[in-house]
Amino acid sequence: MHKETTIIKAPIEKLLPHPENPNRMSKANFEKLKNHIKQTGNYEPLIVRRHPDDESCFEIINGHHRCEALKQIGESVADCMVWDVSDDDVRILLTTLNRLGGKDQLSMKIEIIKKLSEKYSAKELGKLLPDTKQIIERLKDITKPLQRLAEDSKAYLNPLVFFLDDEQMQTVQTAIDKAVPTEGTIAEKTAKAITLIAKEYCKETQ
């Protein structure tokens, strides 16, 4: 069912964060977000609702980091979409809007990186994109299809997120340190180490 959406320019001082917002952004990614908005002036409108306790203000549902970035670069207003939603609806949105995302199709991402690299250096792109300078350099220098790309044109970069307690973390880190290869970035070496450990486990359980 379609609901009418109102788009407004709201004073940033009237935009209040939701106290239950669970989403956090790393300092590095926040700086990239801030640099992008400062450089281009473009950003997705924030999603807000009328504040339940202060009718003169709005409560942020999605866009807490964009709001803070705008504030830090000196903007006084922000583009916002005003949604009419209940407390329960907001809690559902807080746990889904920042989590419902797709994956990068590797072959298409490589082409985008190569085209951007015609104008920007890897260092400049590293400040604008989620990827590090090292990853961007590796992607833009790929001249032949990767083996997996040759087999499957829809190969994806797959993020893996999980949580460990202190004891589990110590065990996993010890295993990674023993299996980790010598070349690559920290993220690449960790991914290879975990894959190697998993393969060895699969062999033992066959």
PAVOKE-692904 format. One record per residue: residue in one letter; x, y, z of N, C-alpha, C in turn. Coordinates in steps of 0.02 Angstrom, whole numbers, plus 50000, padded with zeros to 5 digits. Layout:
N
aXYZXYZXYZ/...
***
This chain:
206
m500424994050000500005000050000500445006250000/h500325010849953500725016849947500535021949999/k501055024650031500945030150078501275036350051/e500935041950056501215048250032501825050150074/t502355052150040502975054050074503095061450063/t503255064950117503405072050114504155073050117/i504425077050071505135078650071505215085950091/i505625087150142505715093850168506455095350178/k506615101650189507275103750213507185105550286/a507485101550329507395102550401508045105350432/p507975109950479508575112350515508915106550551/i509565106050543509925100550573509855100550649/e509795106450678509725106850751509055103950775/k508595103050728507945100150745507905092650731/l508465089750708508485082650692508825078950750/l508445074950785508695071450844508785064050830/p509345061150851509455053950838508985049650879/h508805043950851508405039250889508845035950942/p508635035751004509065033151058509215025651052/e508825022051011508925014851005509275012850940/n509525017750904509865016250841510475011850852/p510495005750823511055001150836511625001850786/n511525005750732512015005950678512615010350696/r513215007750684513825011550696514255011150633/m514615016450621515055016850562515765018050586/s516235014750553516935015750571517145022850557/k517665025150591517905031950581518125033050510/a518465027950481518705028550412518125029350363/n517605025250370517035025650324516645032150334/f516615034450397516275040850410516635046550374/e517295046450376517675051650342517555051450267/k517485045350239517335044650168516645047450152/l516175046050195515495048650186515505056250188/k515845058950236515885066250244516225069450184/n516775066450161517135069150103516705068950041/h516325063550033515895062849974515365068349973/i515035069350030514515074550033514815081450022/k515395082650052515715089150045515925090549973/q516165085249939516415086049871515855086649820/t515325082649829514805082349778514165086149797/g514045086849862513415089949884512825085149879/n512965078949862512425074049852512395069149910/y511805067349930511695062149981510965060049980/e510845053950004510155051650009509795055650063/p509185057750051508815061350104508755057050166/l508795060150223508705056650286507975054450292/i507855049050326507165046850341507025048550413/v506495052450424506335054850491505585054150503/r505395055250565504685055850583504615061550632/r504015063950642503895069050693504105066150760/h504475070050799504725067550862504135066250910/p504115060350941503535058650983503475062951045/d504025066051067503995069951129504085077451118/d504275079451058504385086551044504145087950973/e503575090950966503265092050900503665096850856/s504115100650886504515105350847505125101950815/c505235095750832505825092150808505635085850770/f506135082850738506055076550702506525071450733/e506325065150729506745059650753507015055850693/i507675054850692507995051550635507875043950639/i507635041250583507545033950577508125030950539/n508315034250485508875031950444509255038050420/g509915038150432510315043850410510685047350466/h510775043850522511125046850579511825049250559/h512185045250521512865047150502512865052750450/r512375052650405512335058150356512185064650392/c511765064450442511605070450480512225073250514/e512605068850546513215070950581513725073650531/a513775070450473514245072750422514055079750398/l513415080850386513175087450365513335092750418/k513235090850479513365095450535514105097350537/q514545092350527515255093550533515535097650475/i515205097350416515455101350360515125108250358/g514715109550409514445116350416513775117650386/e513415112350365512745113350337512245114750393/s511745118750378511245120450429510575116850420/v510465114050359509845110450345510005103950310/a509535099350313509625092850280508985090950244/d509065087650185508485085050149508225078950187/c507575078850199507275073450238506625071050207/m506505064550213505855061750196505505060350263/v504905062850269504535062150331504055056250324/w504155051250367503725045350367503275045550429/d502665043250419502195042750474502195035450497/v502595034050549502685027150572502635026850648/s502425021050672502355019850743503015018150776/d503025017850842503635015950878503885009050857/d503425004250850503614997550830503884997450759/d503565001250715503805001650646504515004450644/v504645009550685505315012550687505835007450709/r505675003450760506154998450784506314993350730/i505814991450692505924986750636506374989950584/l506234996250568506634999750518507345000750541/l507445002150605508115003250632508554997050623/t508244991250625508634984950619508644982150549/t508304985450501508304982850432508584987650381/l508454994050386508654998750334509404998750322/n509794997950374510524997850367510794990850356/r510364985850349510594978950342510374975850276/l509854978450245509614975550183510014978250124/g510514974650105510944976850050511124971050006/g511354972549946511564967349900512314966249904/k512564962749854513274961449849513534964449784/d514184965749782514484968449721514634962749673/q514364963249612514564958549561515264960349539/l515734955849547516434957449542516634960249473/s516394957149419516584959349353516354966449339/m515754968149362515484974949352515854979949397/k516014977749458516374982349503517064983949475/i517404978949445518054980149415518004985449361/e517494984949319517414989749265517284996849292/i516894997349345516765003949375517415006849402/i517805002649438518435004949466518905007349411/k518935003549356519385005449301519175012149270/k518525013249262518295019549233518425025349280/l518305024349345518445029649393519195031149396/s519605025949386520325026749391520605030949334/e520225031949281520445036249227520475043549249/k520095045149301520055052049325520345052849396/y520275047549437520485048049507521045043049521/s521485044849566522005040149589521695035349638/a522055029849651521805024949700521755028049769/k522205032649785522185036049849521555040349855/e521385043849801520785048049801520155043749806/l520145038149769519565033649772519495030449840/g520065029149872520055026149939519715030649990/k519705037149976519375041950021518625042550007/l518425040149948517725040849928517335034349930/l517675028749919517345022249914517445018249977/p517015013249988517095008950047517745004950047/d518035003849986518634999649980519265003549998/t519774999950019520415003050035520805004549971/k521315008749978521745010449922522055004149892/q522264999449935522594993349911522114989049870/i521494988349893521004984349856520844987549789/i520774994149788520634997849726521194996849676/e521824997049699522394996049654522374989149624/r522204984049665522184977149639521624976449588/l521044979349601520474978649555520604982249489/k520884988349492520964992149430521514989349385/d521964985349415522514982549375522364975649347/i521764973049360521584966549333521464967249258/t521864963749218521794964249145521504957949114/k521554952349151521274946049126520744943649175/p520224940549150519704938149196519984933449248/l519764934149309519964929449361519674922549344/q519984917349370519754910549355519024909749371/r518814912549429518124911849450517654915849405/l517914921549381517504925549335517404921849269/a517914918249247517854914549185517344909049192/e517304906249252516834900749264516134903349277/d516094909249308515444911949328515474919449323/s515134922249273515154929449262514804933249318/k514444929649361514094932949416514434931349483/a515094931449482515464930449544515374936549588/y515334935449653515204940949700515744941249754/l515824947249780516224948049841515744947249899/n515864942349941515384940549994515634942650062/p515314947550094515504949250162515274943950210/l515674942650262515494937750313515554941150381/v514984941750416514974945250480514724940450534/f515114939750588514894935650644515214938350708/f514964936050764515184938750828515474933150871/l516024934550906516364929750948516454932451018/d516414927951068516594930151136517354930051141/d517624932151198518354932851205518724926251194/e518444920851223518774914351216518774911951144/q518204912651110518154910751040518634914850997/m518654921351011519084925750972519814923850979/q520024922051040520714920051051520884913651012/t520414908851013520524902550977520574903750901/v520104907650875520094909150803520714913050783/q520914917950822521494922050805522124917950806/t522184913250854522774908850856522814904650792/a522244901950771522224897850710522394902050649/i522134908150646522274912550589523014914250586/d523304915650644524024917450646524454911750619/k524254905550632524644899750610524534898450535/a523944899950510523784898250440523874904050392/v523964910050418523944916050376524504915950325/p524344917650261524874918050210525284924450220/t525834924950184526294930550194526144936550152/e525744935750098525614941350053524894943650057/g524784950150042524114952850041523974957550098/t523394960850095523184965250149522954961050208/i522844964250265522614960650324521954957050310/a521494960550277520844957450262520924951550215/e521344952250163521454946850115521784940850149/k522294942050191522634936550225522164932950273/t521744936850308521274933750355520774929350317/a520524931950261520044928050221520354921550195/k520984921950172521324916050147521444911050203/a521634913650262521774909250319521144905550341/i520584909150346519964905950367519754900650316/t519834902250251519664897450199520094891150204/l520744892150216521204886550223521014882150282/i520854885250339520654881550398520014877550384/a519534880750350518904877450335519014871450289/k519464872150240519604866650193519904860750231/e520384862150277520694856850315520174853150358/y519714857050387519184853950428518744849450385/c518574851950325518154847850281518494841350262/k519164841550251519524835450234519494830350291/e519574832850353519584828450411518904825250425/t518374828650405517694826150421517384822250363/q517744821550308517484817750251517494810250265/
***
